[in-house]
Amino acid sequence: MDKYPSVPKSFLDGVDRYRNPRTQIYRDAKGWRSISAKEMLRRIAALAKALVELGVHPGDRVGIFAPNCPEWHVADFAIQGIGAVTVPVYFHESPERLTYILNDSGAKIAITAGVAQAELLTKCRKDLPHLEQLICARGPADLPAEVLQYETLTAVAGENEVAAYRKRVAEVAPDQLATIIYTSGTTGEPKGVMLSHSNLSSNANDFGGDFSLSPSDVGLSLLPLAHVYERTIDYGNFFHGVSVAYVEQMETAAEALLDVRPTMVAAVPRFYEKIYANIIETGHRVGGTREKIFNWAMRVAAQSVPWRAYGKHVPAGTRLQWHLADILVYSKIRRGVGGRIRVFSAGGAPLAAELAEFFWSVNLPVYQGYGLTETSPVVTANSPKANRVGTVGRPIPHVQVKIADDGEILVKGPCVMQGYYRKPDETRAVFTADGWFCTGDVGRIDDGGFLIITDRKKELLKTAGGKFVAPAPIENALKTSRYISNAIVVGDRRKFVSVLIVPNFGALETAAQKSGHELTSPAQASSDPWVRDLLAAEMERLTAPLAQYEKPKRFAIVEQDFTFANGLLTYTLKLKRRAIEQQYRDVIERMYADVEEPRPQAIG
């Protein structure tokens, strides 16, 4: 028998052990409200009963198309508790991909929450021949009569329904299929990753064990629950009695940090880049004595990095200055993110070491980890028990990692997927003959057993001279500049690499004013020689440690940031490299019209 219980069994164990009176925290028109573990379980049992009565059997697929909200987890635990399979769909997904995912998975029922999601799903209904029923929470008043109301289905349930749910959960085997998660991907048809109950519960328990989770913690559910990263983090929280506070839209994250005051947040590097940029820009905007104090505190933070981030010795004077700077500046930075953070978790993409060092230097610990949808997701993680900044940590318990001859990271363990849904050839292609999962990422293991990610194997650029260049570390270095909001390195099969830069126009405007220079608009700033010279100097400074073939020789300024809305980021905020290169094809071609310029030069 598998040592890991099913996901709903782990949830029930957490409910029974901790009985958290504020298991779910959410915001409605009246403010922040909470739901107890007992009430959450009652709703789950009621919805599970309704699904059974609608003809859902073990193995049937049920879609969830909703933002992060209490209903999402109620639906998920109800589906899995009766042995059915959850198929999550990102809540801002396009109609085409929504239709593809529900059709490919053969979803029998779809559960949605929110007006926009309900309206989109009902519009797509005619293209979903296998879909028998829609269940909607918090939908519009004019929904078709045949759409079932979540609120009605979960309104009435007592001890009998809860007991029936517990009985069904006991019949769910750990090796049963729990979910099919369709990879966001940057190109091509999405693949459905099949994860079992033991895949998910092993990951949630083995990863969460090193963070001393308790009912006194509050986790912010920030990343889309359709992605396995947030989902597994939240599983771990529920299993350990931690309150889960939902953020339905990333744009409200800053407000939620102040209102909810979480102790733990899991996010992708872009989240931390934006916090850092806001801190630096705010500090340089205040002017006068306060700005001088801020600049001094930033210098002290940099001097304290060996001590704060790496546990090394620094002079007593530096420590004294740090404690003073903490009172004057760092404590205010921490209050700006709620004042109670004890764990920032970073995953989904590489986090620049310089950025991690900054957060550690102001006493905001950022623990970076690594994983994939196919590994449920966590493979390695730093934690309070073992942390090394600049790495993605050691393998979590029961997971093995090794490096192939070509540098690819290979993984074995209970978290590794069952395969891709209805794609046996693609499944075989990602496993070695002896059963190791091929991640497609390149890295190395240091002398302490910590994994260091170099880049995505398929994203390595190869110059015309045959040199391989990893773009992510270069991009991360550039984004540590207060003047650079985003960047993408290009130049595959070219003589040298170049970069598209999205400036931080607010920071440029502040710097320009102090220099007596006027910037009237982003369009004007993009062509201003003063801006170009400033960005060229930043590029030279930040890429100085790189090998010559890694240094971008030219750059072009892009006015609009890369976002999910404009199709240039995945919903986990990763760059869609091919889409960006296609959209800015003409700009890129102009950068290579003359290949002899040695100094970073802006191309207009």
Secondary structure as GFF3:
##gff-version 3
##sequence-region A 1 604
A	DSSP	alpha_helix	7	18	.	.	.	ID=ss1
A	DSSP	beta_strand	24	28	.	.	.	ID=ss2
A	DSSP	beta_strand	31	35	.	.	.	ID=ss3
A	DSSP	alpha_helix	37	53	.	.	.	ID=ss4
A	DSSP	beta_strand	61	65	.	.	.	ID=ss5
A	DSSP	alpha_helix	70	81	.	.	.	ID=ss6
A	DSSP	beta_strand	85	89	.	.	.	ID=ss7
A	DSSP	alpha_helix	95	105	.	.	.	ID=ss8
A	DSSP	beta_strand	109	113	.	.	.	ID=ss9
A	DSSP	alpha_helix	115	124	.	.	.	ID=ss10
A	DSSP	three_ten_helix	125	127	.	.	.	ID=ss11
A	DSSP	beta_strand	133	137	.	.	.	ID=ss12
A	DSSP	beta_strand	148	149	.	.	.	ID=ss13
A	DSSP	alpha_helix	150	153	.	.	.	ID=ss14
A	DSSP	alpha_helix	159	170	.	.	.	ID=ss15
A	DSSP	beta_strand	177	182	.	.	.	ID=ss16
A	DSSP	beta_strand	192	196	.	.	.	ID=ss17
A	DSSP	alpha_helix	197	208	.	.	.	ID=ss18
A	DSSP	three_ten_helix	209	211	.	.	.	ID=ss19
A	DSSP	beta_strand	218	221	.	.	.	ID=ss20
A	DSSP	alpha_helix	228	239	.	.	.	ID=ss21
A	DSSP	beta_strand	243	246	.	.	.	ID=ss22
A	DSSP	three_ten_helix	250	252	.	.	.	ID=ss23
A	DSSP	alpha_helix	253	260	.	.	.	ID=ss24
A	DSSP	beta_strand	264	267	.	.	.	ID=ss25
A	DSSP	alpha_helix	269	285	.	.	.	ID=ss26
A	DSSP	alpha_helix	288	308	.	.	.	ID=ss27
A	DSSP	alpha_helix	316	325	.	.	.	ID=ss28
A	DSSP	pi_helix	326	330	.	.	.	ID=ss29
A	DSSP	alpha_helix	331	335	.	.	.	ID=ss30
A	DSSP	beta_strand	343	346	.	.	.	ID=ss31
A	DSSP	alpha_helix	353	361	.	.	.	ID=ss32
A	DSSP	beta_strand	366	371	.	.	.	ID=ss33
A	DSSP	three_ten_helix	373	375	.	.	.	ID=ss34
A	DSSP	beta_strand	378	381	.	.	.	ID=ss35
A	DSSP	beta_strand	394	395	.	.	.	ID=ss36
A	DSSP	beta_strand	400	403	.	.	.	ID=ss37
A	DSSP	beta_strand	408	412	.	.	.	ID=ss38
A	DSSP	beta_strand	419	420	.	.	.	ID=ss39
A	DSSP	alpha_helix	424	429	.	.	.	ID=ss40
A	DSSP	beta_strand	437	445	.	.	.	ID=ss41
A	DSSP	beta_strand	451	456	.	.	.	ID=ss42
A	DSSP	three_ten_helix	457	459	.	.	.	ID=ss43
A	DSSP	beta_strand	461	462	.	.	.	ID=ss44
A	DSSP	beta_strand	468	469	.	.	.	ID=ss45
A	DSSP	alpha_helix	471	478	.	.	.	ID=ss46
A	DSSP	beta_strand	484	490	.	.	.	ID=ss47
A	DSSP	beta_strand	498	503	.	.	.	ID=ss48
A	DSSP	alpha_helix	505	514	.	.	.	ID=ss49
A	DSSP	alpha_helix	522	526	.	.	.	ID=ss50
A	DSSP	alpha_helix	529	542	.	.	.	ID=ss51
A	DSSP	three_ten_helix	548	550	.	.	.	ID=ss52
A	DSSP	beta_strand	554	557	.	.	.	ID=ss53
A	DSSP	alpha_helix	577	583	.	.	.	ID=ss54
A	DSSP	alpha_helix	585	591	.	.	.	ID=ss55
A	DSSP	beta_strand	601	603	.	.	.	ID=ss56
###
